[in-house]
Amino acid sequence: MWFREPKKVIANPAASLPVHSLDPVPVAAWGGLAMANLGVPLVVTDHMLVVRDEDYHFAIGKLVDSGFTLSTPNRRPPPEVLAGLPDPERALREINSNFKHLDASSTTFNYPADCLEPGPFADAAHYDVFGNIWYPHEGILIESLVKVAVDEESSGRSTIWGSSPEAWVSMMVGYLDIQNDIIDDSDDERAVAWYSQHFGRIHEEKHGPMDRRVMKRLRPGKEMSHDMAGNPIHEKVE
């Protein structure tokens, strides 16, 4: 069972190669890489890095020059799953269609063979900076994830990618003990409303306080004594 981990005080060394290759371009961690830095217990398999719009094509060139190869996301199901489908290629096209907004605004790379991704970074006070990589604090990361979720919902179609930001926000709210007012200062009214409805004040008015208990019984009549964030549960434990 995983609980919240301490916030990291150094950059994730696993992502050091692309970060160093992009230097001096400022880079922001996003997705799982940024969440793990804040203490969400994740195994990070994809390094999502964000650069400023004006640096985008330059950054692609720097990665290519450093030995990274342009690629496409591999979302192909296991062979045994594909073998049981009447039209495997159609199924794969349908899977990829769920990620069209992500794919249209990003570039995927494979690491070099011998080595085995929000807007402009306006305020360093909202990031932990290690060289040229910027790890966002809770508020700015949640605001960024919520904006993606809102954009996906506005497309009118439910997608696998569209559900990812909501799932990530849910993990942060649980593991990091995020409060209702985390993005109240945002100038994006849609994002503030979305967060309130899904995790904040409106959600709490309808469903009560967020239940952060770990849903795992140690034995009949005995539950975990701490919640997801590692806080002790003060209810009597039989």
DASUL-V221013 format. One record per residue. SS is DSSP state (A for helix, B for strand, O for the rest). PSI is psi in radians with two decimals (999 if undefined). OMEGA is omega in whole degrees, 0 to 359 (* if undefined). Layout:
{{SS	PSI	OMEGA} {SS	PSI	OMEGA}}
//
This chain:
{{O	2.25	181} {O	2.41	172} {O	3.05	177} {O	2.44	177} {O	2.83	177} {O	2.59	175} {O	2.39	184} {O	2.56	179} {O	0.02	173} {O	2.79	178} {O	2.63	179} {O	2.01	183} {A	-0.41	181} {A	-0.44	181} {A	0.24	187} {A	-0.59	184} {A	-0.95	178} {A	-0.62	180} {A	-0.82	179} {A	-0.60	179} {A	-0.51	182} {A	-0.24	182} {O	2.32	13} {O	0.27	179} {O	2.21	176} {O	2.36	185} {B	2.41	175} {B	2.31	173} {B	2.60	180} {B	2.96	176} {A	-2.45	184} {A	-0.64	180} {A	-0.77	180} {A	-0.67	180} {A	-0.73	179} {A	-0.63	178} {A	-0.58	181} {A	-0.24	178} {O	0.01	175} {O	2.21	184} {O	1.66	183} {O	2.60	165} {O	1.95	186} {O	2.01	180} {O	-0.41	178} {O	2.30	180} {O	1.81	181} {B	2.01	183} {B	2.44	183} {B	2.34	174} {O	2.90	177} {O	2.66	181} {A	-0.75	184} {A	-0.26	179} {A	-0.07	192} {A	-0.99	184} {A	-0.60	176} {A	-0.72	180} {A	-0.69	177} {A	-0.80	180} {A	-0.71	180} {A	-0.69	179} {A	-0.73	178} {A	-0.78	179} {A	-0.40	181} {O	0.10	176} {O	-0.04	175} {O	2.51	181} {B	2.37	177} {B	2.44	185} {B	-3.09	173} {O	2.59	180} {O	2.34	179} {O	1.74	180} {O	0.34	182} {O	2.22	177} {O	2.88	178} {O	2.61	182} {A	-0.66	182} {A	-0.48	176} {A	-0.80	179} {A	-0.64	183} {A	-0.44	181} {O	0.04	181} {O	2.46	180} {O	-0.57	180} {O	1.48	184} {A	-0.72	183} {A	-0.65	177} {A	-0.71	179} {A	-0.71	180} {A	-0.67	177} {A	-0.67	179} {A	-0.68	177} {A	-0.85	182} {A	-0.50	180} {A	-0.39	178} {O	-0.28	185} {O	0.36	188} {A	-0.63	180} {A	-0.71	177} {A	-0.83	183} {A	-0.55	181} {A	-0.31	184} {O	0.31	181} {O	2.91	176} {O	2.36	182} {B	2.42	178} {B	2.66	166} {B	2.52	176} {O	2.73	175} {O	2.61	185} {O	-0.47	183} {O	0.25	184} {O	1.18	181} {O	999	*} {O	999	*} {O	-2.96	182} {O	-2.84	180} {O	2.58	184} {O	1.51	192} {O	-0.53	188} {O	1.90	182} {A	-0.30	179} {A	-0.33	181} {A	0.15	182} {B	2.72	164} {B	2.14	188} {B	2.17	176} {B	1.70	185} {O	-2.10	181} {O	0.15	176} {B	2.33	183} {B	2.07	177} {B	2.03	185} {B	2.58	172} {O	3.02	187} {A	-0.86	187} {A	-0.82	184} {A	-0.56	177} {A	-0.79	179} {A	-0.74	179} {A	-0.73	179} {A	-0.79	179} {A	-0.71	180} {A	-0.70	179} {A	-0.68	176} {A	-0.77	179} {A	-0.73	179} {A	-0.78	179} {A	-0.72	180} {A	-0.74	179} {A	-0.61	182} {A	-0.28	178} {O	-0.25	177} {O	0.16	182} {O	2.29	179} {O	2.23	181} {O	2.80	177} {A	-0.80	179} {A	-0.70	181} {A	-0.50	180} {A	-0.28	183} {A	-0.86	180} {A	-0.68	179} {A	-0.70	179} {A	-0.69	179} {A	-0.74	178} {A	-0.72	179} {A	-0.74	179} {A	-0.73	180} {A	-0.74	179} {A	-0.71	181} {A	-0.97	186} {A	-0.58	186} {O	0.07	176} {O	0.78	182} {O	2.45	184} {O	3.00	187} {O	-0.46	187} {O	0.31	189} {O	-0.62	180} {O	0.46	179} {O	-0.49	183} {O	-0.04	180} {O	2.50	176} {O	0.06	177} {O	1.74	184} {A	-0.59	179} {A	-0.72	180} {A	-0.75	179} {A	-0.76	180} {A	-0.73	181} {A	-0.82	181} {A	-0.71	180} {A	-0.70	182} {A	-0.60	185} {A	-0.57	185} {O	-0.30	189} {O	-2.38	190} {A	-0.83	181} {A	-0.73	178} {A	-0.74	181} {A	-0.64	178} {A	-0.61	182} {A	-0.67	190} {A	-0.04	183} {O	3.10	181} {O	2.63	179} {O	2.27	179} {O	1.89	182} {O	0.23	180} {B	2.60	175} {O	2.09	185} {O	1.23	179} {O	2.16	178} {B	2.37	177} {B	-0.68	175} {B	2.91	182} {O	2.21	178} {O	0.08	183} {B	2.10	180} {B	2.93	178} {O	2.45	184} {O	-0.10	181} {B	2.66	178} {B	-3.04	184} {O	-0.62	183} {O	-0.01	181} {O	0.10	179} {O	2.45	179} {B	2.46	176} {O	2.13	188} {O	-0.10	176} {O	2.64	180} {O	2.26	178} {O	2.03	183} {O	999	*}}
//
